[in-house]
């Protein structure tokens, strides 16, 4: 797995996880915005694809700030995988989300 493939896989896993928390994934050229079901833009979470980091406004609601921490923890978890492990994990996640 090349570095680019690894980064793309991590990004896909993060998108799936954010969707499972109830966010819509809105992509621009460099960043991704996770928009809550409420549509309140103050409660969005920004995700940077190149660095695998997230950020939310300090004044966002408690759920958003908690979700930001959950996503950060998830990113830390999946980025610790070896290339083979991340590929297998991706297959398992895709398989379970398609059911």
DSSP file (Angstrom, degrees, kcal/mol; ACC not computed):
  #  RESIDUE AA STRUCTURE BP1 BP2  ACC     N-H-->O    O-->H-N    N-H-->O    O-->H-N    TCO  KAPPA ALPHA  PHI   PSI    X-CA   Y-CA   Z-CA
    1    1 A X              0   0    0      0, 0.0    82,-0.1     0, 0.0    83,-0.1   0.000 360.0 360.0 360.0 126.3    0.0    0.0    0.0
    2    2 A X     >  -     0   0    0      1,-0.1     4,-2.5    81,-0.0     5,-0.2  -0.303 360.0-105.9 -77.6 168.2    1.5    3.4   -1.0
    3    3 A X  H  > S+     0   0    0      1,-0.2     4,-2.6     2,-0.2     5,-0.2   0.893 122.4  51.5 -61.7 -40.2    1.3    6.4    1.2
    4    4 A X  H  > S+     0   0    0      2,-0.2     4,-2.5     1,-0.2    -1,-0.2   0.923 110.3  47.9 -63.3 -44.8   -1.4    7.9   -1.0
    5    5 A X  H  > S+     0   0    0      2,-0.2     4,-2.3     1,-0.2    -2,-0.2   0.907 111.7  50.9 -62.2 -41.3   -3.5    4.8   -0.8
    6    6 A X  H  X S+     0   0    0     -4,-2.5     4,-2.6     2,-0.2    -2,-0.2   0.934 111.0  47.7 -61.8 -46.6   -3.1    4.7    2.9
    7    7 A X  H  X S+     0   0    0     -4,-2.6     4,-2.5     1,-0.2    -2,-0.2   0.906 111.8  49.8 -62.2 -42.1   -4.2    8.3    3.3
    8    8 A X  H  X S+     0   0    0     -4,-2.5     4,-2.3     2,-0.2    -1,-0.2   0.886 111.2  49.7 -63.9 -38.5   -7.2    7.8    1.0
    9    9 A X  H  X S+     0   0    0     -4,-2.3     4,-2.3     2,-0.2    -2,-0.2   0.923 110.7  49.1 -66.4 -44.5   -8.2    4.7    3.0
   10   10 A X  H  X S+     0   0    0     -4,-2.6     4,-2.3     1,-0.2    -2,-0.2   0.931 111.0  51.0 -59.6 -45.2   -7.9    6.6    6.3
   11   11 A X  H  X S+     0   0    0     -4,-2.5     4,-2.4     1,-0.2    -2,-0.2   0.920 109.3  49.8 -59.2 -45.1  -10.0    9.4    4.9
   12   12 A X  H  X S+     0   0    0     -4,-2.3     4,-2.3     1,-0.2    -1,-0.2   0.905 110.4  50.4 -61.3 -41.1  -12.7    7.0    3.7
   13   13 A X  H  X S+     0   0    0     -4,-2.3     4,-2.2     1,-0.2    -1,-0.2   0.895 110.0  50.1 -64.1 -39.5  -12.8    5.4    7.2
   14   14 A X  H  X S+     0   0    0     -4,-2.3     4,-2.7     2,-0.2    -2,-0.2   0.905 109.7  51.1 -65.2 -41.2  -13.1    8.8    8.8
   15   15 A X  H  X S+     0   0    0     -4,-2.4     4,-2.4     2,-0.2    -2,-0.2   0.930 110.8  48.4 -61.5 -44.9  -16.0    9.8    6.5
   16   16 A X  H  X S+     0   0    0     -4,-2.3     4,-1.9     1,-0.2    -1,-0.2   0.910 112.6  48.8 -61.9 -42.2  -17.8    6.5    7.3
   17   17 A X  H  X S+     0   0    0     -4,-2.2     4,-1.0     2,-0.2    -2,-0.2   0.924 110.4  49.9 -65.4 -44.4  -17.3    7.1   11.0
   18   18 A X  H ><>S+     0   0    0     -4,-2.7     5,-1.9     1,-0.2     3,-0.6   0.901 110.1  51.3 -61.3 -40.9  -18.5   10.7   10.9
   19   19 A X  H ><5S+     0   0    0     -4,-2.4     3,-1.5     1,-0.2    -1,-0.2   0.875 104.8  56.6 -62.6 -37.0  -21.6    9.5    9.0
   20   20 A X  H 3<5S+     0   0    0     -4,-1.9    -1,-0.2     1,-0.3    -2,-0.2   0.745 103.2  55.3 -67.5 -21.8  -22.3    6.9   11.7
   21   21 A X  T <<5S-     0   0    0     -4,-1.0    -1,-0.3    -3,-0.6    -2,-0.2   0.445 129.9 -96.0 -87.6  -1.3  -22.3    9.8   14.2
   22   22 A X  T < 5S+     0   0    0     -3,-1.5    15,-0.7     1,-0.3     2,-0.3   0.680  79.7 133.6  99.1  20.6  -25.0   11.6   12.2
   23   23 A X  E   < -A   36   0A   0     -5,-1.9     2,-0.4    13,-0.2    -1,-0.3  -0.781  50.9-133.7-105.1 147.7  -23.0   14.0   10.1
   24   24 A X  E     -A   35   0A   0     11,-3.3    11,-2.9    -2,-0.3     2,-0.6  -0.817  25.2-129.7 -92.3 138.3  -23.3   14.7    6.4
   25   25 A X  E     -A   34   0A   0     -2,-0.4     2,-0.5     9,-0.2     9,-0.2  -0.818  24.8-175.3 -96.0 118.8  -19.9   14.8    4.6
   26   26 A X  E     -A   33   0A   0      7,-2.8     7,-3.2    -2,-0.6     2,-0.4  -0.963  11.2-157.6-116.3 117.0  -19.4   17.9    2.5
   27   27 A X  E     +A   32   0A   0     -2,-0.5     5,-0.2     5,-0.2     2,-0.2  -0.776  15.8 174.9-103.9 137.7  -16.1   17.9    0.5
   28   28 A X        -     0   0    0      3,-2.6     5,-0.0    -2,-0.4     0, 0.0  -0.486  54.6 -79.8-114.2-166.6  -14.1   20.8   -1.0
   29   29 A X  S    S+     0   0    0     -2,-0.2     3,-0.1     1,-0.1    -2,-0.0   0.899 121.2   5.1 -66.5 -40.2  -10.8   20.6   -2.7
   30   30 A X  S    S+     0   0    0      1,-0.1    19,-1.0    19,-0.0    20,-0.4   0.745 125.4  44.1-115.6 -34.4   -8.7   20.4    0.5
   31   31 A X  E     - B   0  48A   0     17,-0.2    -3,-2.6    18,-0.1     2,-0.4  -0.710  60.6-144.4-116.0 164.5  -10.9   20.2    3.5
   32   32 A X  E     -AB  27  47A   0     15,-2.7    15,-3.4    -2,-0.2     2,-0.5  -0.978  10.3-151.1-126.4 139.9  -14.0   18.3    4.4
   33   33 A X  E     -AB  26  46A   0     -7,-3.2    -7,-2.8    -2,-0.4     2,-0.8  -0.951   4.9-150.4-113.8 129.4  -16.9   19.6    6.6
   34   34 A X  E     -AB  25  45A   0     11,-3.4    11,-2.0    -2,-0.5     2,-0.5  -0.882  19.6-161.9 -96.4 111.7  -19.0   17.3    8.7
   35   35 A X  E     -A   24   0A   0    -11,-2.9   -11,-3.3    -2,-0.8     9,-0.1  -0.822  13.7-127.4-100.5 127.8  -22.4   19.0    8.9
   36   36 A X  E >   -A   23   0A   0     -2,-0.5     3,-1.6     4,-0.4   -13,-0.2  -0.240  25.8-107.6 -70.5 162.6  -24.8   17.9   11.6
   37   37 A X  T 3  S+     0   0    0    -15,-0.7    -1,-0.1     1,-0.3   -14,-0.1   0.815 119.2  63.0 -58.8 -30.5  -28.3   16.8   10.9
   38   38 A X  T 3  S-     0   0    0      2,-0.1    -1,-0.3     1,-0.1     3,-0.1   0.743 101.3-135.9 -66.8 -22.7  -29.5   20.1   12.4
   39   39 A X    <   +     0   0    0     -3,-1.6     2,-0.6     1,-0.3    -2,-0.1   0.472  50.2 151.1  80.2   1.2  -27.7   22.0    9.7
   40   40 A X    >   -     0   0    0      1,-0.2     3,-1.7     3,-0.1    -4,-0.4  -0.555  37.9-154.5 -70.6 115.3  -26.4   24.5   12.2
   41   41 A X  G >  S+     0   0    0     -2,-0.6     3,-1.2     1,-0.3    -1,-0.2   0.727  90.7  65.1 -68.2 -20.9  -23.1   25.7   10.7
   42   42 A X  G 3  S+     0   0    0      1,-0.2    15,-0.4    17,-0.1    -1,-0.3   0.700 100.8  53.4 -69.9 -17.6  -21.7   26.6   14.2
   43   43 A X  G <  S+     0   0    0     -3,-1.7    -1,-0.2    17,-0.1    -2,-0.2   0.115  84.7 118.5-104.6  20.2  -21.9   22.8   15.0
   44   44 A X    <   -     0   0    0     -3,-1.2    13,-0.6    -9,-0.1     2,-0.5  -0.462  54.6-141.9 -81.6 158.0  -19.8   21.7   12.0
   45   45 A X  E     -BC  34  56A   0    -11,-2.0   -11,-3.4    11,-0.1     2,-0.4  -0.991  11.1-144.1-121.1 127.6  -16.6   19.8   12.3
   46   46 A X  E     -BC  33  55A   0      9,-3.2     9,-2.0    -2,-0.5     2,-0.4  -0.748  13.5-164.7 -91.0 136.2  -13.8   20.6    9.8
   47   47 A X  E     -BC  32  54A   0    -15,-3.4   -15,-2.7    -2,-0.4     2,-0.7  -0.986   9.5-150.1-123.4 129.0  -11.5   17.7    8.7
   48   48 A X  E  >> -BC  31  53A   0      5,-2.8     4,-1.8    -2,-0.4     5,-1.0  -0.873   4.1-161.1-100.7 114.3   -8.2   18.2    7.0
   49   49 A X  T  45S+     0   0    0    -19,-1.0    -1,-0.2    -2,-0.7   -18,-0.1   0.851  86.1  52.7 -63.2 -37.6   -7.5   15.3    4.7
   50   50 A X  T  45S+     0   0    0    -20,-0.4    -1,-0.2     1,-0.2   -19,-0.1   0.845 123.5  25.6 -72.5 -32.9   -3.8   15.9    4.4
   51   51 A X  T  45S-     0   0    0     -3,-0.2    -1,-0.2     2,-0.1    -2,-0.2   0.498  97.3-128.7-108.2  -6.2   -3.0   15.9    8.1
   52   52 A X  T  <5 +     0   0    0     -4,-1.8     2,-0.3     1,-0.2    -3,-0.2   0.941  60.9 137.8  54.8  51.9   -6.0   13.8    9.4
   53   53 A X  E   < -C   48   0A   0     -5,-1.0    -5,-2.8    22,-0.0     2,-0.3  -0.913  39.0-153.2-125.2 154.6   -7.0   16.4   11.9
   54   54 A X  E     -C   47   0A   0     -2,-0.3     2,-0.3    -7,-0.2    -7,-0.2  -0.889   9.5-176.5-124.5 156.4  -10.4   17.8   13.0
   55   55 A X  E     -C   46   0A   0     -9,-2.0    -9,-3.2    -2,-0.3     2,-0.3  -0.981   2.8-176.1-152.5 139.9  -11.5   21.1   14.5
   56   56 A X  E     -C   45   0A   0     -2,-0.3   -11,-0.1   -11,-0.2   -13,-0.1  -0.921  40.6 -88.7-129.4 158.5  -14.8   22.5   15.7
   57   57 A X    >   -     0   0    0    -13,-0.6     3,-1.6   -15,-0.4     8,-0.0  -0.371  31.8-126.5 -63.4 144.9  -15.7   26.0   17.0
   58   58 A X  T 3  S+     0   0    0      1,-0.3    -1,-0.1    -2,-0.0     7,-0.1   0.802 111.4  53.0 -61.1 -28.6  -15.1   26.5   20.7
   59   59 A X  T 3  S+     0   0    0    -17,-0.1    -1,-0.3     6,-0.0     3,-0.1   0.300  82.4 122.7 -92.9   9.4  -18.8   27.6   21.0
   60   60 A X  S <  S-     0   0    0     -3,-1.6   -17,-0.1     1,-0.1     5,-0.0  -0.249  74.8 -85.0 -64.7 160.3  -20.2   24.5   19.3
   61   61 A X     >  -     0   0    0      1,-0.1     4,-2.2     3,-0.0     5,-0.2  -0.166  40.4-104.7 -64.9 163.5  -22.7   22.5   21.2
   62   62 A X  H  > S+     0   0    0      1,-0.2     4,-2.4     2,-0.2     5,-0.2   0.856 119.7  55.8 -59.8 -38.2  -21.6   19.9   23.7
   63   63 A X  H  > S+     0   0    0      1,-0.2     4,-2.9     2,-0.2    -1,-0.2   0.927 108.4  47.8 -61.9 -44.3  -22.5   17.0   21.3
   64   64 A X  H  > S+     0   0    0      2,-0.2     4,-2.6     1,-0.2    -2,-0.2   0.919 111.9  48.7 -63.5 -44.0  -20.3   18.5   18.5
   65   65 A X  H  X S+     0   0    0     -4,-2.2     4,-1.6     2,-0.2    -1,-0.2   0.881 113.6  47.6 -65.0 -36.7  -17.4   19.0   20.9
   66   66 A X  H  X S+     0   0    0     -4,-2.4     4,-2.3    -5,-0.2    -2,-0.2   0.920 111.9  49.5 -67.2 -44.0  -17.8   15.4   22.1
   67   67 A X  H  X S+     0   0    0     -4,-2.9     4,-2.7     1,-0.2     5,-0.2   0.869 106.2  57.0 -63.2 -36.3  -18.0   14.1   18.6
   68   68 A X  H  X S+     0   0    0     -4,-2.6     4,-2.4     1,-0.2    -1,-0.2   0.928 108.9  46.1 -58.9 -44.7  -14.9   16.0   17.7
   69   69 A X  H  X S+     0   0    0     -4,-1.6     4,-2.6     2,-0.2    -2,-0.2   0.898 111.2  52.3 -65.3 -40.8  -13.0   14.2   20.4
   70   70 A X  H  X S+     0   0    0     -4,-2.3     4,-2.3     2,-0.2    -2,-0.2   0.914 111.1  47.0 -61.1 -42.8  -14.5   10.8   19.3
   71   71 A X  H  X S+     0   0    0     -4,-2.7     4,-2.7     2,-0.2    -2,-0.2   0.907 111.0  51.8 -66.7 -41.6  -13.3   11.4   15.8
   72   72 A X  H  X S+     0   0    0     -4,-2.4     4,-2.5    -5,-0.2    -2,-0.2   0.932 111.4  47.3 -58.5 -45.9   -9.8   12.5   17.0
   73   73 A X  H  X S+     0   0    0     -4,-2.6     4,-2.2     1,-0.2    -2,-0.2   0.891 111.5  51.1 -62.6 -40.0   -9.6    9.3   19.0
   74   74 A X  H  X S+     0   0    0     -4,-2.3     4,-2.8     2,-0.2     5,-0.3   0.911 109.5  50.1 -64.0 -43.0  -10.8    7.2   16.0
   75   75 A X  H  X S+     0   0    0     -4,-2.7     4,-2.5     1,-0.2    -2,-0.2   0.931 110.4  49.9 -61.3 -45.7   -8.1    8.8   13.8
   76   76 A X  H  X S+     0   0    0     -4,-2.5     4,-0.6     1,-0.2    -1,-0.2   0.903 112.2  49.9 -58.1 -40.7   -5.4    8.1   16.4
   77   77 A X  H >< S+     0   0    0     -4,-2.2     3,-0.8     1,-0.2     4,-0.2   0.955 114.8  39.9 -63.9 -52.7   -6.6    4.5   16.5
   78   78 A X  H >< S+     0   0    0     -4,-2.8     3,-1.2     1,-0.2    -2,-0.2   0.808 109.6  58.9 -74.1 -27.7   -6.7    3.8   12.8
   79   79 A X  H 3< S+     0   0    0     -4,-2.5    -1,-0.2    -5,-0.3    -2,-0.2   0.651  96.9  64.1 -74.6 -11.6   -3.5    5.7   12.0
   80   80 A X  T << S+     0   0    0     -3,-0.8    -1,-0.2    -4,-0.6    -2,-0.2   0.578  84.4 102.7 -83.5  -9.2   -1.6    3.4   14.4
   81   81 A X  S <  S-     0   0    0     -3,-1.2     2,-0.1    -4,-0.2    -3,-0.0  -0.336  76.4-115.7 -71.8 152.9   -2.4    0.3   12.1
   82   82 A X     >  -     0   0    0      1,-0.1     4,-2.6    -2,-0.0     5,-0.2  -0.361  37.2-100.9 -72.8 167.8    0.1   -1.3    9.8
   83   83 A X  H  > S+     0   0    0      1,-0.2     4,-1.9     2,-0.2     5,-0.2   0.917 124.0  47.6 -59.3 -44.9   -0.7   -1.0    6.1
   84   84 A X  H  > S+     0   0    0      1,-0.2     4,-2.1     2,-0.2    -1,-0.2   0.911 112.8  48.9 -63.7 -41.9   -2.0   -4.6    6.0
   85   85 A X  H  > S+     0   0    0      1,-0.2     4,-2.6     2,-0.2    -2,-0.2   0.897 109.9  50.5 -66.6 -40.1   -4.1   -4.1    9.1
   86   86 A X  H  X S+     0   0    0     -4,-2.6     4,-2.3     2,-0.2    -1,-0.2   0.879 109.7  51.4 -66.8 -35.7   -5.7   -0.9    7.8
   87   87 A X  H  X S+     0   0    0     -4,-1.9     4,-2.0    -5,-0.2    -2,-0.2   0.925 112.7  44.9 -65.7 -44.2   -6.6   -2.6    4.5
   88   88 A X  H  X S+     0   0    0     -4,-2.1     4,-2.1     2,-0.2    -2,-0.2   0.898 112.4  52.1 -64.9 -40.7   -8.3   -5.5    6.3
   89   89 A X  H  X S+     0   0    0     -4,-2.6     4,-2.6     1,-0.2    -2,-0.2   0.905 108.0  51.9 -62.4 -42.3  -10.0   -3.1    8.7
   90   90 A X  H  X S+     0   0    0     -4,-2.3     4,-2.7     1,-0.2     5,-0.3   0.916 108.7  50.4 -60.9 -44.3  -11.4   -1.1    5.7
   91   91 A X  H  X S+     0   0    0     -4,-2.0     4,-2.3     1,-0.2    -1,-0.2   0.910 111.6  48.4 -60.6 -41.7  -12.7   -4.2    4.1
   92   92 A X  H  X S+     0   0    0     -4,-2.1     4,-2.3     2,-0.2    -2,-0.2   0.906 112.4  47.9 -66.1 -41.5  -14.5   -5.2    7.4
   93   93 A X  H  X S+     0   0    0     -4,-2.6     4,-2.0     2,-0.2    -2,-0.2   0.930 113.6  46.7 -65.2 -45.6  -16.0   -1.7    7.8
   94   94 A X  H  X S+     0   0    0     -4,-2.7     4,-1.1     1,-0.2    -2,-0.2   0.909 112.3  51.6 -63.2 -41.5  -17.2   -1.6    4.2
   95   95 A X  H  < S+     0   0    0     -4,-2.3     4,-0.4    -5,-0.3     3,-0.4   0.922 112.6  44.4 -62.1 -45.0  -18.7   -5.1    4.5
   96   96 A X  H  < S+     0   0    0     -4,-2.3     3,-0.5     1,-0.2    -1,-0.2   0.801 111.9  52.3 -73.3 -28.1  -20.6   -4.3    7.7
   97   97 A X  H  < S+     0   0    0     -4,-2.0    -1,-0.2     1,-0.2    -2,-0.2   0.675 102.8  59.8 -81.1 -15.6  -21.9   -0.9    6.5
   98   98 A X     <        0   0    0     -4,-1.1    -1,-0.2    -3,-0.4    -2,-0.2   0.595 360.0 360.0 -86.0 -10.8  -23.3   -2.5    3.3
   99   99 A X              0   0    0     -3,-0.5    -1,-0.2    -4,-0.4    -2,-0.1   0.492 360.0 360.0 -75.9 360.0  -25.6   -4.8    5.2
